Amino acid sequence: MFEYPSIPGASGQSFQEFDAYVFAKPDGRNTRWEWSRKRGWHKFGTRTRRFDETDPEYAPAITLFHASLADPVERIAKKQRWDRLVAFAEWWGDQSLAGFLSPDDTTYLSLFDVVVAEDQGLLGPRDFVKLFVDEVPTVGYLGRHHWTRGFVERVWRGEVEGASFEGVVGKGVRGEKAKAKTRAWVEAIRARYAPDEAEAIIDS
C-alpha cells in the first residue's frame, strides 16, 4: 500500500511561501483504505501497518468507514473511471488529543487525501477539492490562502476561522505541503505529557 508522506512543520530555515489550499487538521489517527474496481475495498491500514475486522483497536474504524466513506468515494472513483485508489482519512473524536481516542467519544472519519496511481503520487489539492469536498465527509476546507509566516502566526494565535484545535495543513498545486499548529494545542500537549514525549508529539 502507498505510504503517506510526512508533512513538514511551518518553521525554520526551510520555510516556504506558496499559494495554499488550506485544510483543518483534526487530531486523530491516519488511516488508509485501498479500493480496486475488481476487488472493492480490500486493504485497510494505518501509516505503518495493516488491520482487519479482527483488530481490537481498529475494527470500529472499519464499521465507521463503511457507514460514511466507502460508498461515496467508490461512486466518485467509478465516475472518474479509475481502476484503483488509496483513500486517506483521519479517524478522530471530539475529545481526541495526540491521536488518543477516548472509548466513550463519538468518532469520525474525514477524508484528506487520495492516491489514484502510485507513480503519480497524491491527487492535487485542486482536484481533491473539486471531486470530494462537497460529496464526501472530508476534513474542513478553509479556502485558498497565501502561506506566509504571518498566516502561520495567525494559526498559532487561533485567529484562522475553521482551523481545528490542532491547526491546519496547506497544500500547493506544485506539491508544496506544510502544517501549522495552534498555541492552545501545543500547550495542551505539554500539559498532558512528559517533556520529551510532548516535544516528540509536537514535532510529529
C-alpha positions as CSV (number, residue, x, y, z in Angstrom):
1,M,0.0,0.0,0.0
2,F,1.1,3.6,-0.7
3,E,2.7,5.0,2.5
4,Y,1.5,8.5,3.3
5,P,4.4,11.0,3.3
6,S,5.2,13.1,6.4
7,I,4.3,16.8,6.2
8,P,6.9,19.3,7.4
9,G,6.2,21.9,10.0
10,A,6.0,25.6,9.1
11,S,9.1,26.9,10.8
12,G,12.8,27.2,10.5
13,Q,15.0,28.0,7.5
14,S,13.2,25.6,5.3
15,F,10.0,27.7,5.5
16,Q,8.5,28.3,2.0
17,E,5.8,30.7,0.9
18,F,3.2,29.3,-1.5
19,D,-0.4,29.6,-2.7
20,A,-2.1,27.1,-0.4
21,Y,-5.3,25.1,-0.4
22,V,-5.8,25.1,3.4
23,F,-7.5,22.3,5.4
24,A,-8.3,21.9,9.0
25,K,-6.1,19.2,10.7
26,P,-8.2,17.0,13.1
27,D,-6.2,15.5,15.9
28,G,-6.6,11.8,15.3
29,R,-5.1,8.8,13.6
30,N,-4.1,8.5,10.0
31,T,-5.9,5.5,8.3
32,R,-5.7,4.3,4.7
33,W,-8.2,2.3,2.7
34,E,-7.5,0.6,-0.7
35,W,-10.1,0.0,-3.4
36,S,-9.9,-1.6,-6.8
37,R,-12.6,-2.0,-9.4
38,K,-12.2,-5.8,-9.3
39,R,-11.9,-6.3,-5.6
40,G,-13.7,-3.4,-4.0
41,W,-12.4,-2.2,-0.6
42,H,-9.9,-4.9,0.3
43,K,-7.0,-3.5,2.3
44,F,-7.1,-1.3,5.4
45,G,-4.2,0.1,7.3
46,T,-2.5,2.8,9.5
47,R,0.5,4.7,8.4
48,T,2.7,1.7,9.4
49,R,0.6,-1.5,9.5
50,R,-2.5,-3.2,8.1
51,F,-5.6,-4.1,10.1
52,D,-8.8,-6.0,9.5
53,E,-12.1,-6.8,11.3
54,T,-10.4,-8.9,13.9
55,D,-8.2,-6.0,15.1
56,P,-9.4,-4.9,18.6
57,E,-8.1,-1.4,18.2
58,Y,-9.1,-0.5,14.6
59,A,-12.2,-2.7,13.9
60,P,-14.6,0.2,14.9
61,A,-12.9,2.3,12.2
62,I,-13.9,-0.3,9.6
63,T,-17.5,-0.1,10.6
64,L,-17.4,3.7,10.5
65,F,-15.7,3.7,7.1
66,H,-18.4,1.5,5.5
67,A,-21.1,3.7,7.1
68,S,-19.6,7.0,6.0
69,L,-16.9,7.0,3.3
70,A,-16.9,3.7,1.4
71,D,-19.9,4.2,-0.9
72,P,-19.5,7.9,-1.9
73,V,-15.7,7.5,-2.5
74,E,-16.4,4.4,-4.6
75,R,-19.0,6.2,-6.7
76,I,-16.6,9.0,-7.5
77,A,-13.9,6.5,-8.4
78,K,-16.2,4.7,-10.8
79,K,-17.5,8.0,-12.3
80,Q,-13.8,9.1,-12.9
81,R,-13.2,5.6,-14.4
82,W,-10.3,4.9,-12.0
83,D,-9.2,1.3,-11.7
84,R,-7.9,1.7,-8.1
85,L,-7.3,4.2,-5.4
86,V,-6.0,4.6,-1.8
87,A,-8.1,6.9,0.4
88,F,-6.5,8.5,3.4
89,A,-8.8,9.5,6.3
90,E,-8.3,10.9,9.8
91,W,-10.0,8.9,12.5
92,W,-10.7,11.4,15.2
93,G,-13.1,12.3,18.0
94,D,-14.4,15.4,19.8
95,Q,-12.2,14.6,22.8
96,S,-9.1,13.1,20.9
97,L,-5.7,14.5,21.7
98,A,-2.4,13.4,20.2
99,G,-4.2,10.6,18.5
100,F,-5.7,9.1,21.7
101,L,-9.3,8.2,21.1
102,S,-11.5,8.1,24.2
103,P,-13.6,4.9,24.3
104,D,-16.8,6.9,25.1
105,D,-16.2,9.5,22.5
106,T,-18.1,10.0,19.2
107,T,-15.6,9.4,16.4
108,Y,-15.5,10.4,12.7
109,L,-13.6,9.5,9.6
110,S,-12.6,12.5,7.4
111,L,-11.1,12.1,4.0
112,F,-8.0,14.2,3.5
113,D,-6.0,12.8,0.5
114,V,-6.3,10.2,-2.3
115,V,-3.8,8.3,-4.5
116,V,-5.1,7.1,-7.8
117,A,-1.8,5.9,-9.3
118,E,1.2,5.3,-7.1
119,D,3.6,6.6,-9.8
120,Q,1.7,9.9,-9.8
121,G,1.6,10.4,-6.0
122,L,-1.2,12.2,-4.2
123,L,-4.1,13.8,-6.1
124,G,-3.5,17.5,-6.3
125,P,-5.4,19.7,-3.9
126,R,-7.4,21.5,-6.7
127,D,-8.8,18.2,-8.0
128,F,-9.3,16.9,-4.4
129,V,-11.5,19.9,-3.6
130,K,-13.4,19.7,-6.9
131,L,-14.1,16.0,-6.7
132,F,-14.5,15.3,-3.0
133,V,-15.2,18.3,-0.7
134,D,-18.9,18.6,-1.5
135,E,-19.6,14.9,-1.9
136,V,-17.8,13.1,0.9
137,P,-17.1,13.7,4.6
138,T,-13.7,15.4,4.3
139,V,-11.5,17.5,6.7
140,G,-12.7,21.1,6.7
141,Y,-11.6,23.1,3.6
142,L,-10.7,26.6,4.6
143,G,-10.2,28.0,1.1
144,R,-7.0,29.3,-0.6
145,H,-4.5,31.4,1.4
146,H,-1.1,32.7,0.8
147,W,1.1,30.6,3.1
148,T,3.3,33.2,4.8
149,R,4.9,33.5,8.2
150,G,2.1,35.9,9.1
151,F,-0.6,33.4,8.2
152,V,1.2,30.7,10.3
153,E,1.3,33.2,13.2
154,R,-2.4,33.7,12.9
155,V,-3.0,30.0,13.1
156,W,-0.8,29.9,16.2
157,R,-2.9,32.5,17.8
158,G,-6.1,30.8,16.9
159,E,-7.3,33.5,14.6
160,V,-7.9,31.5,11.4
161,E,-11.6,30.7,11.1
162,G,-12.3,27.0,10.6
163,A,-8.9,25.7,11.9
164,S,-9.1,22.7,14.2
165,F,-7.8,22.7,17.7
166,E,-4.6,21.3,16.4
167,G,-4.2,23.6,13.4
168,V,-4.1,23.4,9.6
169,V,-2.4,21.9,6.6
170,G,-1.5,23.8,3.5
171,K,-1.1,22.1,0.1
172,G,0.1,23.7,-3.1
173,V,-0.5,22.7,-6.7
174,R,3.2,22.1,-7.3
175,G,3.4,19.6,-4.4
176,E,4.2,22.1,-1.6
177,K,3.0,20.9,1.8
178,A,3.2,22.4,5.3
179,K,1.4,22.2,8.6
180,A,0.9,24.9,11.3
181,K,-0.2,24.2,14.9
182,T,-2.1,26.3,17.4
183,R,-0.6,27.5,20.6
184,A,-3.6,26.1,22.5
185,W,-3.0,22.6,21.2
186,V,0.8,22.8,21.9
187,E,0.1,23.9,25.5
188,A,-2.5,21.1,25.9
189,I,0.1,18.5,24.8
190,R,2.8,19.9,27.1
191,A,0.3,19.9,30.0
192,R,-0.6,16.2,29.5
193,Y,2.7,14.6,28.5
194,A,6.3,14.4,29.9
195,P,8.6,17.0,28.3
196,D,10.4,14.6,25.9
197,E,7.2,12.9,24.8
198,A,5.4,16.1,24.4
199,E,8.1,17.6,22.1
200,A,8.1,14.4,20.0
201,I,4.3,14.7,19.5
202,I,4.5,18.4,18.7
203,D,7.2,17.7,16.1
204,S,5.5,14.7,14.5
